[in-house]
Amino acid sequence: MSVTKQIVCFFLVIIIQFKRVINMLIIGSHVGFNSKEQLLGSTKEALGYGSNTFMFYTGAPQNTVRTKISLDKTKEAIELMKKNNIKLENIIVHAPYIVNLANNKEIDKYKFSINFLIDEVKRCEEIGIKYMVLHPGSHVGLGLDVGINNIINALNEVNKHNDKVIILLETMAGKGSEIGTNFDEIAKIIEGVEDKSKIGICLDTCHLNDSGYDISKFDDILDELDEKIGLSFVHCVHVNDSKNIQGARKDRHENLGYGTIGFNNLINVIYNEKLENVPKILETPWINEKPPYKEEIEMIKTKKFNDKLKEIG
């Protein structure tokens, strides 16, 4: 082979590898969603961080106050996404914390959670959102089996009014009586959901660590998940370091590389080929009252830890 051909082949290999890295990296963060600009504001914020995906709440996560979805702002946002190679199908909505499908002690509150989740699904459908992350819920003393059964019944009711949205059960850290702290619990819920096309999983690295999983052995974690549920159900990964030791069951997020999981372990999660088409979302703490997402996304893209991150602002 001539020198010229060798050079051409070398650069072709580099280009192919570069394209593969770009294609597999779907990275973003949590962003705001205000009543004035709505999805357009969320998109602008995400672009400012160098993201090609993002996650938002359609209103405050702590309450039920919601403004009407603006179709005009949604249209503007989608046009802006297209110009910047952001796919709407990779955008994630997070259901509010107040929804608890595991507790039916007070039937009125249980029904309220179901009806409110139905409304959130409809809001997602108005915007064109495909995935909505949901904390499975806490049984608050009812017991694990009762709590799981309540979640199943609630999801089946919600899905009667759900045409297109896939509800992603988030893996939980294990605080109190949280359900979904291991794959066995999530598998039981998914098994009971009648329409499997409308259910999935969101992995959270901090929660996995705090519930007892060893993120340094992430391939083993994925093998277990694949055996018990199936990797095809995973549609989102929350990328967070943890302030806690493995198995602490506390749920305290930390910035990338500043916690007990470690930067290299998180990079291995983000770039794992088995999850290459799955959006990765940062939910790390703000630093000096400012979001660190631009800097953390740069760390991820370059695969280089920034030991000055805590000095931003």
Sequence and secondary structure as in RCSB ss.txt:
>XXXX:A:sequence
MSVTKQIVCFFLVIIIQFKRVINMLIIGSHVGFNSKEQLLGSTKEALGYGSNTFMFYTGAPQNTVRTKISLDKTK
EAIELMKKNNIKLENIIVHAPYIVNLANNKEIDKYKFSINFLIDEVKRCEEIGIKYMVLHPGSHVGLGLDVGINN
IINALNEVNKHNDKVIILLETMAGKGSEIGTNFDEIAKIIEGVEDKSKIGICLDTCHLNDSGYDISKFDDILDEL
DEKIGLSFVHCVHVNDSKNIQGARKDRHENLGYGTIGFNNLINVIYNEKLENVPKILETPWINEKPPYKEEIEMI
KTKKFNDKLKEIG
>XXXX:A:secstr
  HHHHHHHHHHHHHHHHHHHHHH  EEEE    TTTHHHHHHHHHHHTT SEEEE SS TTS       HHHHH
HHHHHHHHTT  GGG EEE  TT  TT  SSHHHHHHHHHHHHHHHHHHHHHT  EEEE   B TTS HHHHHHH
HHHHHHHHHTT SS EEEEE     TTBS SSHHHHHHHHHH S GGGEEEEEEHHHHHHHT  GGGHHHHHHHH
HHHT GGGEEEEEE EESS TT     EE TTSSSS HHHHHHHHT GGGTTS EEE    BTTB  HHHHHHHH
HHT   TTGGG  
